[in-house]
Amino acid sequence: MLKGTIGSLLMATLLAGAPLAATAQEYTIRATANSNENDEDYDGLIVFENYVENASNGAIDVELFIGTQLCSKGAECLQGVSDGSIDVYISTSGGAAGIFPYVQVLDLPYLMADDRIAEKVLRSDFVNEMRDMALEDSGGTIRLMTVGNTGGWRNFANTERRIAAPEDMEGLKIRTVVADLPQELVKAMGASPTPIPWPELFTSFQTGVVEGSKNGITDIMGMKFPDAGLQYVTLDGHAYMGALWWMNNEKFMSMPDELKRVVVDGFYQLQQATFASPKRKSIQAYTDFVDGGGDLYVPTPEEKAAFRAAAAPVFDWFQENVNRGPEIFAAFTEAVEEAEAEVNAARQADMQ
C-alpha cells in the first residue's frame, strides 16, 4: 500500500505543471535505439515513454523498437528520421558524423573534466546552436532534441600492457569507428587506428586484428571483452560518450504547443535518466573487471596533462578539416568555460 502511494506521489510530482491535453490517442512516436535492454539508451527511452504517455493523458503513444528492426546504421537511421519512417533515433557522434560532421566536437579529447561539467554543457545553449545547425543542414527535417550519455566516459583499453603515458600506445592497433576524429586522436597518440564494426570487435580482439579500443567500462563488460583478452584499462577519460537524440521535425512541429511541451519535458527526463544510469552500472562493471584479473589504472594529474598535450594536434585538425568546425568549436569551448566557472563557484560555496 505504501509503495503504491509513493509511486502515485512520484508520478504526480513528475507531471506537476504538465498539461493533460486529451484522452484519445492523437499522435504516435516510433522511437528506435540500435542497442539492447541493458543499455542506457533503453533506460532513457523507458522513462521517455512513461512520461510522455502519462503527461499527454494518452494523446501520444510511444512505440519502442530496440535493436535493428527499423534500421541498423547511423546514416540509414537518420535518413529514416528525415523521411518520417522513424520519429526518434539515438546516435553517437560517430554515427551521425557522416551527415553532421561537426557533432564530432563532442569527441574532442580532454576538454570536459568530469560529469558535472559535461552535464552542465549539455544543458546549455551550445545544444541549441547544434540543433539549429542540424536543422539547417537537413533542410529542416532532422531536429536534435537533447544530448544525454551512453556508457559514461571513453577510456583507452587494450590487450597488451598498462598505458600510463602516450608513448605506451606506440604501435598498438586501436579500434575506432569510421569517423575521422577518433582516428586522428589515435594517430596523435602514436597508435594505429583500425575501424572495426562493433559486432566484430570481440573476435577482432581474439585474433589480434586490433589490440585496443576507446570505450566505457559498461560497454567493455557488457560485451565480455575481457574474455577476448582485454585486460588493461586506463581511466584517462578522454571523451564523454554523448548520445544525440534526433526527432523528425515535421512530427514535432505538427503537435500543438501543449503536446510539444510534453515531448520536450520527456526528453529532459530521458536525458537525466541517461546521465544517471552509467554511474550506477559502472560500479559493478569496474568491480567485475578487477575481480576478473583486469588491470585498472588511474593516471596522475601530470600523466593526464601529458595525454592532453599529445592530443593537441586534434584540435587544429578539427577546425581546419571539419565543415563548420571553427563555429562549433568556439561554441563548445565557450560552453565548457562557462560550465567550469559555474560548477567551481557552486563547489566553493558548498565548501564554506
Salt bridges, closest charged atoms under 4 A:
ASP43 OD2 - LYS281 NZ 2.83
ASP87 OD2 - LYS251 NZ 3.09
ASP107 OD1 - ARG154 NE 3.98
ASP114 OD2 - ARG347 NH2 2.71
GLU119 OE2 - LYS279 NZ 2.57
GLU136 OE1 - ARG324 NH2 3.57
ASP137 OD1 - ARG324 NH1 3.19
GLU184 OE2 - LYS187 NZ 3.16
ASP236 OD2 - HIS238 ND1 2.72
ASP257 OD1 - LYS260 NZ 3.86
ASP265 OD2 - ARG261 NE 3.81
ASP295 OD1 - ARG162 NH2 2.92
GLU327 OE1 - ARG324 NE 3.13
GLU342 OE1 - LYS120 NZ 3.35
